[in-house]
Amino acid sequence: TLSKIAWEAVEACNLEKTRPCLVEKTIQGHFLRILVQPIRKNTFLIAIHSNKYSIINVNQLTDIYKFSRKSSEITVLLSLGYNRKEISKKLDISPLTVKTYTQNIYNSLGVNNQYQLTRVCSLGPATLDSLITEQPKKKVQPQTNVNRISLSAYRHICFEEYGDPNGFPIVLCHNALGSRLQVVEDPQILHSLNIRLVVPERPGYGLSEYYKNRKLSEWPKDLELLLNALNIRDFSAIAYGNGSAYGVACAHYFRKRLKKLALCAPVPEFQDIKSILHAQSSWSMGILILARLSPTLTEKIFRLVSKVDPQSYFKNVLYATAIECDRELINQTDFMKRNVAAYAASIENGARVWASDFFITTNSWNINIEDIEQTVHIWYGAKDIYIHHSAISDFSKRFKNREEHFFPKESHWVIYRHWEDILKSALPNDMD
């Protein structure tokens, strides 16, 4: 439906126009404002905004960027395609005042025109600060002594191991912006618990081979080859963020070998777009809906994100949206160093990797979760800005053997604040 609406909007605007064109439509009770911005020949940026679901709102801009109420209102209207005369009439202020506010908004956000403002606002306010300024990519140095196994004559995956080589194996499924380097690195805890932590990179991440059109159901088979090569039979798994889909797939596939599963700040399964709207905050629902519908367009957007310097991403974007306890983590040197390295490695094969991963995790997993027999621990902070508490509660109820660890005053990074307890929850009962 969205594709049809978008194409009708493009046709309604003269294809030869080079200026933004605004189309208004009412569909099934939803009033839609569709902004069509020609970028180059036969290429258009299309932003669709509904009167019911808004990607950006006044309160978010006021809270995060300390805009005045009036500046926030004008920013929202600009992102929806209103021109200065329309804003002047709607807010009952003079066009000259609108012009002054607009220039100040552009200066504050580092944009030069309404198109750039629309582009970043369509991605959500959490990315406003750093998407426009593109940072030069650092040259990646060749890595030696990398652990890798061949899956076939054409493919291989890389991994890293931490902790006790003779300990109980736990596989960590990294999140969408992570890699084999994403681990809460405390060797003393791993050794004291006799844990051998294995962190494999999914296809395309870091130094693992990328291939097109991969499916969620293929990951457990890749992991099986890795586990067999490492002489690992029984194991548990910890999955973080978008990695939850892969953790659940492993629990379904390794019915006897996988002993326990811990899901940290999980992204639940989405059966349809309505379930995304129910589960996601307004900051992230836009990109997830787009990821489900169009991996190609999502890759173009992620290409912009990937040009942001990883350290700037953590210091500016994540810090701006984090609650106080998470900001304390960001300010820690070791935390920043590990996560910047993991983030940088995740994008070594380009934005197509993120787009592919988001496409897989935002569509149906085709797994009967209710049939999973293993004990599943759900670790979640109720102040998570990405996934609503009600969606996590509904997702958790689908596991017949579950243990919930919900923290009312914490957010998305529970894995860093409760690392030792999460590791213990993944150990077999005879090792607890």
N, C-alpha and C positions, 0 to 999 in steps of 0.2 A: 504493500500500500504506500509506504514512504517513497519507494522508487518511482511509483506511478505519479505521485503528487509532485515529486521533484522534477520529473520530466515534463509534466504539464506546466510547471512554473517556468522552466527554461523556454518552452515553446511560447508561453504567454509573453515573455520578454523577447524583444527583437534580438535574434542571435548575433546581429552585427553590432549591437550596443557594446560600449566599453565601460559604461557606468553601472553601478549597482541598480538592481530593479527589485521592487517590493511587490509581492503578490499576496493577497489575502483570500483565504478560503475557509468555509465552515463545513466540516466533515464529521458526521456522527456526533454532533453536539460540541465538537472541539473547534474553537476559532484559531486558525493557524495563520501566522505571518511567516512568509517564505521569502528569504532574502537570496537573490541570485547575483553573484559577483563574478563577471568574466575575468579569468586569469590570463588565458592566452587562447589561441584558436581552438575551438571545440573543447575547452576545459573550463569548468565553472565550479566555484565554491558555493555550496547551497547550505544555508542554515535554516532549519525549520524549528519554530518556537510555538508552543501551544499555550493557550490561556490556562491550562490545567497543570501542565508540568513545565517548570522553568529550570533551565540549566544554571542560570545565574540570578541572584536576587539582591535586593538592596541591603538586607541585613548582613549577608556574607561579605559584601564589599566594605560596609561600614565597620564590621568587627575585625576583619583581617587587615585591610589596608588603611584603616583609620580615615577613610573618606568622610566628608560631611554628608549629611542625609541628602542634600540637594545634588552633590557630585555623584553619589551612588545612583540616584534616580536617573540622572542624565546619562550615566554610563550604561545602565540597563536599556534605556530607550535607544541609545546609539547602537548597541549590540543587536537590537531588534530591527534596525534598519530605518528608524525615524530620521528625517532631516531636521535642520535647525528650526525651520518654520513650524513644523509639526510639534517639535518639543516645546517651542515657545508657546504655542497655543494650548498644548496639553497641560503644561505646568504653570501657565499664566505668568510668564516672565518675558522680558524683552529678548528679541533675537540677539542683540549685542551681549546680553548677559549669558545667553546660551553659548555664544562664540567664545567668551572668556573662560567659562567653565570647561568647555570642550578642549581648549588648548591646554589648560592646566591638567586635565585628565590624561591627555596624550603624553604630556611631559612626565607625569607621575608614573605611567605604565611603560614608558619607553617606546610608544608607537608613534607612527607618523600620519596615519589616516584612519578613516572609519573601517576600511576593509581589514586592516591589521587588528583593530580593536575587535571586530566581529570574529576574526579568526581565533584569537586567543580566548575570547569569552565563550565561544562555542566549545572549547576544550575544557572550560571550567575555571573558576577563579583560583584554584590551587596552583595553576601554571602561569598565571598572568605575569609574574615578575621576570621569568627567565626564558620564555620561549622566543621572544623577539630577538634578543641579543645572542647571536650564534657564536659559540666559542670554537676556536680551532681545535681539531682533534689531535691528541697527542699520539705520536707514533708508537705503536705497540711493539715492544721488543720481543724477539723470538724467545719462547720459553723452553727450557730444557728440563729433563727429568720429569716429564709429564706422564701421569698414569693414564694409559689408554688401552682399550681392547678393540679388536676388529670384530664387527658384527657380520660382515660379509666382505667380498672383494672390493666393495665400493664405499662401505660405511664403517665408521668407528665412533665410539663415545669415550669421553674423558671423565675422570673422577679424581677425587682426593680422599685420603683416609686420615683420620685423627684419632688420638687416644691409644688404648691398649690393643696391640695387634692380636692378642689372644683373647680379647674380651668378647662379650655377647654383641653380635652385629646389629646395628641400627642404621637404616637407610634414611637419609634426609632428602625430602623432595623440596627443592628450593622454590621460591616464589617467582613471579613473572619477570621481575627485574633483578634476579639473582643468578648465581652460578655455583660451581664447585667450591668457590672461595667464600660462599655465604655460610658462615657457621659462627656460633657464639664460642669463640676460641678460648677455652679454659681447660687446658690439658689435665690439670690437677683433678678437676671434677670427673672427666672421662676416665682417668686412670683409677680414681678412688671408687668409681662405680663399676669398674671392669667392663667398659663399653668400647667397642670398636665402631667408630662412626664413619660411614661411607657416604660420600656426597657426589652422586653422579650428575653430569650435565645432560639435560635433555637435548635431542637433536637440534643443532643450530646454535645452542648456547655455548659461550666460551670457545673451547677447541673441539667440541663435538661436531661431527659432520652434519650439515644441514641437508634436508631433502623436502621436496614439496609434497603437499597434500597428505601429510602424516595424520594418523588418527590416534585418539586416546587409547584405544584397545591395543595398539602396537607397543606402547611403552612397557607394560609388564613383560612382554616377550624379550625386549631389549635388555631389561633389567635381569631377567632370568639368565641370559647369556653371561652378563657381568658377574652375577652371584656364583654361577657355576665355575667361572674362570678363577674366582677368588676362594673357591672351596667353601662356600657358605651355603648351608641348607636352611636352618631355622633362623629367622630374623624378625625384627619389628620395624616400624616405619614412623617417622615424624614428617608431617607435611605442613608447609607454611603458605598462607595466602592462596594464590592461584595454583600452587602445588597440591592443594587439597584434592583436586580432581584426580591427580595421578596417584595420590595416596589411597583414595577410595578404589581406584582401578586395581591397585596392587592387592588390596584386601579381598576384592572379588575374585581375582585371578589366582592368588596364592592362598587358597582356602585352608591348607594345612601348614604351609611353611611360615606364613606370617602370623605371629603370635598376638601382637597388639598394634593399634594404630592411634597416634596422637595428632589431632588436627588443630593447628594454631592460627587464630584469626582467619578461619576458613572462608573462602568464597564458595557459597553453596551452588548447587546445580540449578540452572535456570531452564524451565520447561518452555517458556515463551517470553516475549517482551514484557508482558504484564508482570511476570515474576521478577524481572530486572527492576521495574519501576517500584515494586513492593520492597525489594531488598536493598537497593542502592540509595545512597545519598545523592542529592542533586548535583554534587560536584563530579561524580564519577559515572552516573547513569548514561550520560550522552555518549561517552567513548565506548562503553560496553554494548550499548544498543548498536552503535555503528560497527563495532568489531563483529557482532553476530551477523549483521546484514552484509557488510562489505569489507573483507580483509584487505582488498586492494586500496580502498580509500583510507582505511585505518593505517596501513603501512605508510602512506604519505604523511599522515598526521604524526605518527611515531617518528618519522624521519626528522621532523622539526624538533621533537623532544630529544632525540638522540644527539642533536648538535649542541645541547646544553652541557657545559662542563659538569661532570658527575659531582664534584665537590660543591659547586654552586647549587646544584639540584638539592642536595641535602641541606645546605646551610640556608638557602632562600626559600625554596618551595616547601619542603617537608617541615622545616622549622616554623614557617608561617602558619601551618595548619595543625601543628602538634599541640597537645595539651602539656601542662607544665612538667609532668613526670617524664614525658617523652623528650621534651627539650633538654632535660638533664642528660639523657642518653646521647643526644646529638652533640652535646658539648664535650663528651668524652673522646679523647684522642683515639683510643683503641677502637671504639665503636665506629667512628668516622672512617678510620683507615681501612677496616675490614669491609664495611659496606660500600665505600667508594670503589674498592678493588672489585667486589662482586658485581656491582652495577656496571662498571666499565667492561668487565669480561662478558657480561650478558649481551652486550650490543656489538661484539667484535664482528659478527656476521651480518650486521645491518638490521634495520628496523623490521624487515620481513619476519625475523624470529619472534619478536614481540607480537606482531599482528597474527601470526600463525598460532601462537600459544593462546592469545585472547580469543581467537575464533573457536578453538577447541574447547576452552573452558566455559565460554558463554553459551554454547549450544548444548543440547541434551547429551548426557554422558552415556546413555544407553546401558545403564547398569541398574539392576534391581537392588537398590541399597537396603531394602527391608530384608533381604536374604543374607546379608553379611553377618557371620556368626561371631567374629572376633570382638573383643572389648574395644570400644572406640572412645577415646578421651577427647572432649571438646574444650579447648582453651580459648577464652574470648573476653575482651575488655568491652564493657557496655558503652563506653564513650568512643568506640571505633567510628571514625568519620566516614568510613567507606561502606560498611555493611550494617544495616539496622538490626537491633537486638531481636526483634520479632522474627526476622528472616532466619537468624541463627537458631532460635528456639525451634522453629518449624523444621529446619534442616536436621537438627539434633534428634528430634523425635522419630526420624525415619530409621535410626539405628536401634535395633532391638536390645543390644547390650552396650549401653552408653554410660559414661560418667561425665558430668558437666562441671567445668571449673570456670565460673563466670565472676568477673571482678567489676563491680559497679563504678569504680573510680579510675579505671585504666582504659587504655585505648588499643590501637592496632598492634603494638609491639610487645604483647605479652610474652612472646617467645624469648625476648631478651631479659625480661624482669623475672621470669620463672623457669629459666633454663634447666636448672638442676631438678626441679620437681617434674618438669616435662619429661626429662630423660628417665627419671624413676618410674613415671607412669607407663613408659613404653617397655620396661623390663618385664620378663615373664614373672609369674607369681612366685616361683621358687627362688627368684633373685631379688624380690622387693625388699 
